[in-house]
Amino acid sequence: MIDNSIKIGVVGVGHLGQHHVKHYKSLGSAELVGIFDTDKKRAAEISLKYDVRVFDDLDSLIQSVDALSIVTNTQDHAIIAEICIKKKKHVFIEKPITATLEEADRLLVIAKENGVLIQVGHIERLNPALLALQPYQIKPKFIEIQRLAPYTSRGTDVPVVLDKMIHDIDILLSLVNAPVKSIQATGLSILTDSIDIAHARIRFNNGTVASIMSSRVAQDEVRKIKVFQKNLYATLDLLIGSTEIYRITDNDNNTSEVTVPFEYGDKTEFIAYDKPQLDTSDPLQKELENFVFSVQGKATPIVTGKAGRDALEFAMEIQRLIIQDIH
């Protein structure tokens, strides 16, 4: 084990938490010290599968590590993270950062007081289809995002806005560097007592308009983004991993796969088509590696606690508008 490796603990080893365990085991810059879960049977299963120690109580695990992944129900994020932070431990919190905005604000304050970092698990920031946009100058005028999924019981402890749409809110805020001017939202309950389908239309101060649709009662899974701006159109499929970009250029001396000339007034321009080759590495592994490197001071968090808090505030406002619209 590397001398300066970060000692890590995982709190919550359910569906997603077990993947944290798997990846930490493979990171040379991290030492997975142990796990804790209130479900003792589940903890024992993961312990056996990944050869990792189970701690009988949370405090003992916290005392034994430098940082922790918190992969529990959203309602428990704030109380667990606060205990860790007050003991000067860095925390990675799966999205959403907390159940309420007040809880998120409190965590940011005490993290600053204790000199530790908070990173939030908005994994779609590392989706290969989205990363493929980085070489391009993205200044959207209109963005359309769809995230649809068949119903499952997992995640229904929170509304679809906080379960699924919050991914796209975080992506949207990362693509549009401007304050929000207005939000319109509507939604309804279908199978649960909470909001299962939601739609929001957002206008930013720079003129960008976005349309976001999320559903957890769809027949098929869909995760698509379309970006429209001057001289560029991009279509992304986050599910299958595909990015296609169409650009208007005044010359055909480029590396695009296809360049088609067309006459516009008294000049000839070209439609350039790009289909970038995508990164095939595991997004969660990259995300957790970034967390470890950030704790070591070698990187900065991809999604900071502040960014996670801002996405939550945005989602909360959409949720409030939907409830207002229903009533």
C-alpha positions as CSV (number, residue, x, y, z in Angstrom):
1,M,0.0,0.0,0.0
2,I,1.3,3.5,-0.9
3,D,2.5,5.4,2.2
4,N,0.3,8.5,1.5
5,S,-2.8,6.5,0.7
6,I,-6.1,7.8,2.1
7,K,-7.9,5.6,4.6
8,I,-11.5,5.3,3.4
9,G,-14.7,4.0,4.9
10,V,-18.0,3.4,3.3
11,V,-21.3,4.0,5.1
12,G,-24.2,2.2,3.4
13,V,-23.5,-0.8,1.2
14,G,-26.7,-1.3,-0.6
15,H,-27.1,-1.3,-4.4
16,L,-24.8,1.7,-5.0
17,G,-22.7,1.4,-1.9
18,Q,-21.3,-2.0,-2.9
19,H,-19.9,-0.3,-6.1
20,H,-18.1,2.2,-3.9
21,V,-16.5,-0.7,-2.0
22,K,-15.5,-2.4,-5.3
23,H,-13.8,0.6,-6.7
24,Y,-12.0,1.7,-3.5
25,K,-10.6,-1.8,-3.3
26,S,-9.0,-1.3,-6.7
27,L,-7.6,2.3,-6.1
28,G,-3.9,2.3,-5.3
29,S,-4.2,5.7,-3.7
30,A,-6.8,4.6,-1.2
31,E,-6.9,2.0,1.6
32,L,-10.5,0.7,2.2
33,V,-10.4,0.3,6.0
34,G,-14.0,-0.9,6.4
35,I,-17.7,-0.5,6.0
36,F,-20.8,0.1,8.1
37,D,-24.4,-0.6,7.5
38,T,-27.4,-0.8,9.8
39,D,-28.4,-3.9,7.8
40,K,-26.0,-6.4,9.4
41,K,-26.8,-9.2,7.0
42,R,-26.1,-7.0,4.0
43,A,-22.9,-5.8,5.6
44,A,-21.7,-9.3,6.2
45,E,-22.5,-10.3,2.5
46,I,-20.4,-7.4,1.2
47,S,-17.6,-8.1,3.7
48,L,-17.3,-11.6,2.4
49,K,-17.6,-10.7,-1.3
50,Y,-15.0,-8.0,-1.2
51,D,-12.8,-9.1,1.8
52,V,-13.4,-5.9,3.8
53,R,-13.9,-5.4,7.5
54,V,-17.3,-4.7,8.9
55,F,-17.5,-2.1,11.8
56,D,-20.1,-2.7,14.4
57,D,-20.7,1.0,15.0
58,L,-20.3,4.1,12.9
59,D,-18.1,6.0,15.4
60,S,-15.4,3.3,15.3
61,L,-15.3,3.4,11.5
62,I,-15.1,7.2,11.5
63,Q,-12.2,7.2,14.0
64,S,-10.3,4.7,11.8
65,V,-10.3,6.7,8.5
66,D,-9.5,10.0,6.8
67,A,-12.6,10.2,4.6
68,L,-15.9,8.4,4.0
69,S,-18.4,7.7,1.3
70,I,-21.9,8.2,2.5
71,V,-24.2,6.0,0.4
72,T,-27.4,5.9,2.6
73,N,-31.0,7.0,2.2
74,T,-31.1,10.7,1.5
75,Q,-32.9,11.4,4.8
76,D,-29.8,10.2,6.6
77,H,-27.2,12.1,4.7
78,A,-27.1,15.2,6.8
79,I,-26.8,13.6,10.3
80,I,-24.1,11.1,9.2
81,A,-22.1,13.7,7.3
82,E,-22.3,16.2,10.2
83,I,-20.9,13.5,12.6
84,C,-18.0,12.8,10.1
85,I,-17.2,16.5,9.4
86,K,-17.1,17.4,13.1
87,K,-14.5,14.7,13.5
88,K,-12.6,16.4,10.7
89,K,-13.2,13.7,8.1
90,H,-13.7,14.5,4.4
91,V,-17.0,13.2,2.9
92,F,-18.2,12.0,-0.4
93,I,-22.1,12.2,-0.3
94,E,-24.2,10.6,-3.0
95,K,-26.7,12.9,-4.6
96,P,-28.8,14.7,-3.5
97,I,-26.4,16.2,-0.9
98,T,-29.2,16.3,1.7
99,A,-32.9,16.2,2.1
100,T,-33.3,19.9,2.7
101,L,-31.5,23.1,1.7
102,E,-31.1,24.1,5.4
103,E,-29.2,20.8,6.0
104,A,-26.9,21.4,3.0
105,D,-26.1,25.0,4.1
106,R,-25.3,23.7,7.6
107,L,-22.9,21.1,6.2
108,L,-21.1,23.7,4.1
109,V,-20.6,25.9,7.1
110,I,-19.2,23.2,9.4
111,A,-17.0,21.8,6.6
112,K,-15.4,25.2,6.3
113,E,-15.0,25.5,10.1
114,N,-13.3,22.1,10.3
115,G,-11.2,22.4,7.2
116,V,-12.6,19.4,5.3
117,L,-14.0,19.0,1.8
118,I,-17.4,17.8,0.7
119,Q,-17.8,16.1,-2.7
120,V,-21.2,15.2,-4.1
121,G,-21.9,12.2,-6.3
122,H,-23.4,13.6,-9.4
123,I,-21.9,10.9,-11.5
124,E,-23.4,12.0,-14.8
125,R,-20.8,14.8,-14.9
126,L,-18.4,12.0,-15.9
127,N,-20.6,10.3,-18.4
128,P,-18.4,9.8,-21.5
129,A,-21.0,11.2,-23.8
130,L,-21.0,14.5,-21.8
131,L,-17.2,14.6,-21.5
132,A,-16.9,14.4,-25.3
133,L,-18.3,18.0,-25.4
134,Q,-15.2,19.4,-23.6
135,P,-13.1,20.2,-26.7
136,Y,-15.9,22.3,-28.2
137,Q,-16.9,25.8,-27.2
138,I,-20.4,25.2,-25.7
139,K,-22.5,28.3,-25.4
140,P,-26.1,26.9,-25.6
141,K,-29.1,28.9,-26.6
142,F,-31.5,26.0,-26.1
143,I,-31.0,22.7,-24.3
144,E,-33.5,19.8,-24.2
145,I,-32.9,17.0,-21.7
146,Q,-35.0,13.8,-21.2
147,R,-34.4,11.2,-18.4
148,L,-37.1,8.5,-18.4
149,A,-37.0,5.1,-16.7
150,P,-39.4,2.2,-15.9
151,Y,-40.7,2.0,-12.4
152,T,-38.6,0.4,-9.6
153,S,-39.0,0.7,-5.8
154,R,-35.5,2.0,-5.4
155,G,-35.3,5.8,-5.1
156,T,-38.9,6.3,-4.4
157,D,-38.2,7.7,-1.0
158,V,-37.8,11.1,-2.8
159,P,-39.7,12.8,-5.6
160,V,-38.5,12.2,-9.2
161,V,-37.1,15.7,-9.2
162,L,-34.7,14.8,-6.5
163,D,-34.1,11.2,-7.7
164,K,-33.6,11.6,-11.4
165,M,-34.0,15.2,-12.6
166,I,-31.4,16.5,-10.2
167,H,-28.7,14.8,-12.4
168,D,-29.8,16.9,-15.3
169,I,-30.1,20.1,-13.2
170,D,-26.4,19.6,-12.2
171,I,-25.5,19.0,-15.9
172,L,-27.5,22.1,-17.0
173,L,-25.8,24.3,-14.4
174,S,-22.4,23.1,-15.5
175,L,-23.2,23.9,-19.2
176,V,-24.8,27.3,-18.7
177,N,-22.7,29.8,-16.7
178,A,-25.5,32.3,-15.9
179,P,-28.0,33.0,-13.2
180,V,-31.5,31.6,-13.5
181,K,-34.1,34.2,-14.6
182,S,-37.3,32.1,-14.4
183,I,-38.7,28.6,-14.0
184,Q,-41.9,27.1,-15.0
185,A,-42.7,23.5,-13.9
186,T,-45.4,20.9,-13.8
187,G,-45.7,17.3,-12.8
188,L,-47.9,14.6,-11.4
189,S,-48.1,11.4,-9.3
190,I,-48.8,8.1,-11.0
191,L,-47.7,5.2,-8.9
192,T,-46.5,6.7,-5.7
193,D,-47.5,9.3,-3.2
194,S,-44.8,11.6,-4.6
195,I,-44.2,13.3,-8.0
196,D,-43.4,10.6,-10.6
197,I,-43.3,12.7,-13.7
198,A,-41.9,16.2,-13.9
199,H,-41.2,18.9,-16.6
200,A,-39.4,22.2,-16.2
201,R,-38.7,25.1,-18.6
202,I,-35.9,27.3,-17.4
203,R,-34.8,30.7,-18.8
204,F,-31.3,32.0,-17.8
205,N,-30.2,35.7,-17.6
206,N,-28.0,35.2,-20.7
207,G,-31.0,34.1,-22.8
208,T,-30.4,30.4,-22.7
209,V,-33.6,28.3,-22.5
210,A,-33.7,24.7,-21.2
211,S,-36.4,22.1,-21.2
212,I,-36.0,19.2,-18.7
213,M,-38.3,16.1,-18.5
214,S,-38.0,13.3,-16.0
215,S,-40.2,10.2,-15.4
216,R,-39.9,7.0,-13.4
217,V,-42.9,5.4,-15.0
218,A,-41.8,5.1,-18.6
219,Q,-41.8,2.0,-20.7
220,D,-38.2,2.3,-21.8
221,E,-35.1,4.0,-20.3
222,V,-34.1,7.2,-22.0
223,R,-31.2,9.6,-21.1
224,K,-30.7,12.1,-23.9
225,I,-29.5,15.7,-24.2
226,K,-29.7,18.0,-27.2
227,V,-27.7,21.2,-27.3
228,F,-28.5,24.0,-29.8
229,Q,-26.3,27.1,-30.3
230,K,-25.0,29.3,-33.1
231,N,-23.3,27.1,-35.7
232,L,-23.4,24.0,-33.6
233,Y,-25.9,21.2,-32.7
234,A,-25.0,18.3,-30.5
235,T,-27.1,15.2,-29.6
236,L,-26.0,13.0,-26.7
237,D,-27.2,9.6,-25.6
238,L,-26.0,9.2,-22.0
239,L,-27.4,5.7,-21.8
240,I,-25.7,4.0,-24.8
241,G,-22.7,6.4,-24.8
242,S,-23.0,8.3,-28.0
243,T,-22.2,11.9,-29.0
244,E,-22.8,13.4,-32.4
245,I,-21.9,17.0,-33.3
246,Y,-22.9,19.0,-36.3
247,R,-21.0,22.3,-36.9
248,I,-21.1,25.1,-39.4
249,T,-17.6,26.0,-40.6
250,D,-16.3,28.3,-43.4
251,N,-13.7,25.7,-44.5
252,D,-13.4,22.0,-45.0
253,N,-9.8,21.8,-43.6
254,N,-10.7,20.0,-40.4
255,T,-10.6,16.6,-38.9
256,S,-14.4,15.9,-39.0
257,E,-15.6,12.6,-40.3
258,V,-17.9,14.2,-42.9
259,T,-17.9,17.7,-44.3
260,V,-20.8,18.7,-46.6
261,P,-20.6,22.0,-48.6
262,F,-23.6,24.3,-49.0
263,E,-24.2,27.7,-50.6
264,Y,-25.2,30.5,-48.3
265,G,-25.6,33.9,-50.1
266,D,-22.4,34.6,-52.0
267,K,-20.2,32.2,-50.0
268,T,-19.7,28.5,-49.5
269,E,-19.9,27.1,-46.0
270,F,-19.7,23.5,-44.7
271,I,-21.6,21.3,-42.3
272,A,-19.0,19.3,-40.4
273,Y,-20.1,16.0,-38.6
274,D,-18.2,14.7,-35.7
275,K,-18.7,11.5,-33.7
276,P,-16.0,11.6,-31.0
277,Q,-14.6,8.3,-29.7
278,L,-15.7,8.1,-26.1
279,D,-13.7,7.4,-23.0
280,T,-14.5,3.8,-21.9
281,S,-13.4,4.1,-18.3
282,D,-15.9,3.6,-15.4
283,P,-17.4,7.0,-14.4
284,L,-17.8,6.0,-10.7
285,Q,-14.2,4.8,-10.5
286,K,-13.1,8.1,-12.0
287,E,-15.3,10.0,-9.6
288,L,-14.1,8.2,-6.5
289,E,-10.5,8.6,-7.7
290,N,-11.1,12.3,-8.0
291,F,-12.4,12.4,-4.4
292,V,-9.3,10.6,-3.1
293,F,-7.0,12.9,-5.1
294,S,-8.9,15.9,-3.9
295,V,-8.4,14.8,-0.3
296,Q,-4.7,14.4,-1.0
297,G,-4.6,18.0,-2.5
298,K,-3.8,16.7,-6.0
299,A,-7.1,17.7,-7.5
300,T,-10.3,19.6,-6.9
301,P,-13.7,17.9,-6.6
302,I,-15.6,17.5,-9.8
303,V,-18.8,18.4,-8.0
304,T,-18.2,20.4,-4.9
305,G,-20.5,20.7,-1.9
306,K,-21.5,24.1,-3.1
307,A,-22.4,22.7,-6.5
308,G,-24.4,19.9,-4.9
309,R,-26.2,22.5,-2.7
310,D,-27.0,24.7,-5.8
311,A,-28.4,21.7,-7.7
312,L,-30.5,20.9,-4.7
313,E,-31.8,24.4,-4.4
314,F,-32.8,24.4,-8.1
315,A,-34.5,21.0,-7.7
316,M,-36.4,22.2,-4.6
317,E,-37.7,25.2,-6.4
318,I,-38.9,23.0,-9.3
319,Q,-40.6,20.7,-6.8
320,R,-42.2,23.7,-5.0
321,L,-43.6,25.0,-8.3
322,I,-45.0,21.5,-9.3
323,I,-46.8,21.2,-6.0
324,Q,-48.1,24.7,-6.3
325,D,-49.3,23.9,-9.9
326,I,-51.1,20.7,-8.7
327,H,-52.9,22.6,-5.9
